[in-house]
Amino acid sequence: MTRFLSLVHLSALLALMPFPALAQAQGTRSLTGLAHNVTVGVKGGVTLNLIRQPDATYSLTGIFNGNLAGDVTATGRAPTFDDGTIACAEGHECLLFDGQIALDSRAGFANGTVTMFVLSLDMDAETSIATGVYHIGLLPGFAFEQYGILSLSLPIS
């Protein structure tokens, strides 16, 4: 008989796995790299800080430089199938985040300009590389939402 692990059991198991990005319970890990806004064709640096919570959810804070200069705050979780099993390739940690980005004058916006921010992040334990896709909401002066990709390095433990 085949038994599938529930999300609760799998989350506990994942917390014990030696994954360089988030192996420590409730630890903070910084990921740094490049954000490429493919909607408007510009690139800039980015730093994301992930904090693993006791309930296996995550908090995300980050700083974007360039045309999206501002601060990100979001909450995240692992993507799951209807039955509760985690939907991510073996050796990877996949996370989904929902939150907001507060832009400022460095990006040419009025300080306090806020819009939605959504991120899907795939962290590869073997290569210590994280890849993400982000989506931001409407901004003043733009008649469209924007999308981009992140190429990030994971810290070596």
C-alpha positions as CSV (number, residue, x, y, z in Angstrom):
1,M,0.0,0.0,0.0
2,T,1.3,3.4,-0.9
3,R,0.9,6.2,1.6
4,F,1.4,9.9,0.9
5,L,2.7,12.3,3.5
6,S,0.4,15.0,4.6
7,L,1.6,18.6,4.4
8,V,2.1,18.7,8.1
9,H,4.4,15.6,8.0
10,L,6.2,16.8,4.9
11,S,6.8,20.2,6.3
12,A,8.3,18.7,9.4
13,L,10.5,16.5,7.2
14,L,11.6,19.4,5.0
15,A,12.6,21.4,8.1
16,L,15.1,18.6,8.8
17,M,16.6,18.5,5.3
18,P,20.1,20.1,4.8
19,F,19.0,22.8,2.4
20,P,21.5,25.7,2.4
21,A,18.8,28.4,1.9
22,L,16.5,27.7,4.8
23,A,17.7,24.8,6.8
24,Q,17.6,26.6,10.1
25,A,14.2,26.9,11.7
26,Q,13.1,30.5,12.0
27,G,16.4,31.6,10.5
28,T,16.8,34.5,8.2
29,R,18.6,34.0,4.9
30,S,19.5,36.8,2.4
31,L,19.4,36.2,-1.3
32,T,21.1,38.7,-3.6
33,G,21.2,39.1,-7.3
34,L,19.5,40.8,-10.3
35,A,15.9,41.7,-11.0
36,H,15.0,42.1,-14.7
37,N,11.7,43.9,-15.3
38,V,10.8,42.3,-18.7
39,T,7.8,44.5,-19.2
40,V,9.8,47.7,-19.5
41,G,13.2,46.1,-20.2
42,V,15.3,47.4,-17.3
43,K,17.5,45.6,-14.7
44,G,18.6,46.4,-11.2
45,G,20.0,44.8,-8.0
46,V,17.8,43.1,-5.5
47,T,18.2,41.7,-2.0
48,L,15.6,39.5,-0.4
49,N,15.5,38.3,3.2
50,L,13.5,35.2,3.9
51,I,12.4,34.4,7.5
52,R,11.0,30.9,8.1
53,Q,8.1,30.9,10.7
54,P,7.3,28.1,13.1
55,D,4.2,27.1,11.1
56,A,6.3,26.6,7.9
57,T,5.2,29.9,6.3
58,Y,7.6,32.6,5.4
59,S,8.0,36.3,5.7
60,L,9.8,38.2,3.0
61,T,11.4,41.6,3.0
62,G,13.5,43.0,0.3
63,I,15.0,46.0,-1.4
64,F,14.9,46.6,-5.1
65,N,17.2,49.0,-6.8
66,G,16.8,50.7,-10.2
67,N,13.4,51.5,-11.7
68,L,11.6,49.6,-8.9
69,A,13.6,51.1,-6.1
70,G,11.6,50.4,-3.0
71,D,10.9,47.9,-0.2
72,V,9.0,44.7,-0.5
73,T,7.0,43.0,2.3
74,A,5.2,39.7,1.7
75,T,4.2,36.4,3.3
76,G,4.8,33.0,1.6
77,R,4.1,29.4,1.7
78,A,5.0,26.3,-0.3
79,P,2.8,25.5,-3.3
80,T,0.6,22.4,-2.6
81,F,-1.7,20.1,-4.5
82,D,-5.3,19.7,-3.4
83,D,-4.3,16.7,-1.3
84,G,-1.8,18.8,0.7
85,T,1.4,17.4,-0.9
86,I,4.1,20.0,-1.8
87,A,4.3,20.7,-5.6
88,C,8.1,21.2,-6.1
89,A,10.9,19.2,-7.8
90,E,13.1,17.0,-5.6
91,G,16.1,19.0,-4.3
92,H,14.3,22.3,-4.7
93,E,12.4,24.5,-2.4
94,C,9.5,26.4,-4.0
95,L,7.7,29.3,-2.4
96,L,4.8,31.6,-3.3
97,F,4.6,35.1,-1.9
98,D,1.9,37.7,-1.8
99,G,2.5,41.2,-0.5
100,Q,3.3,44.8,-1.6
101,I,6.1,46.9,-2.8
102,A,6.4,50.5,-1.5
103,L,8.3,52.6,-4.1
104,D,10.0,55.9,-3.5
105,S,11.7,58.8,-5.2
106,R,14.7,56.7,-6.2
107,A,12.4,55.1,-8.7
108,G,10.8,58.4,-9.8
109,F,7.6,57.9,-7.7
110,A,6.2,59.8,-4.8
111,N,7.4,58.4,-1.5
112,G,4.8,55.9,-0.2
113,T,3.6,54.8,-3.6
114,V,2.4,51.2,-2.9
115,T,1.2,48.4,-5.2
116,M,0.7,44.7,-5.0
117,F,3.7,42.3,-5.3
118,V,3.5,38.6,-6.1
119,L,6.5,36.3,-6.3
120,S,7.1,32.6,-7.2
121,L,10.6,31.5,-6.1
122,D,12.5,28.2,-6.8
123,M,15.6,27.6,-4.8
124,D,17.9,24.8,-6.0
125,A,19.9,23.1,-3.2
126,E,22.4,21.6,-5.7
127,T,23.4,24.8,-7.5
128,S,22.7,27.3,-4.7
129,I,20.8,29.4,-7.2
130,A,17.3,30.8,-6.8
131,T,15.1,31.8,-9.7
132,G,11.9,33.8,-9.4
133,V,9.1,35.4,-11.4
134,Y,7.4,38.5,-10.0
135,H,4.3,40.5,-10.8
136,I,3.6,44.0,-9.6
137,G,0.4,45.9,-9.9
138,L,-0.5,49.2,-11.6
139,L,1.7,52.2,-10.9
140,P,1.1,55.9,-11.5
141,G,1.8,56.8,-15.1
142,F,1.6,53.2,-16.3
143,A,-1.5,51.7,-18.0
144,F,-0.3,48.1,-17.4
145,E,0.9,45.8,-14.7
146,Q,4.6,44.6,-14.8
147,Y,6.4,41.3,-14.7
148,G,9.9,40.3,-14.2
149,I,12.4,37.6,-13.3
150,L,14.9,37.3,-10.5
151,S,18.3,35.6,-10.6
152,L,19.6,35.2,-7.1
153,S,22.4,33.5,-5.2
154,L,21.8,31.6,-2.0
155,P,24.2,31.9,0.9
156,I,26.5,29.0,1.4
157,S,26.1,27.4,4.8
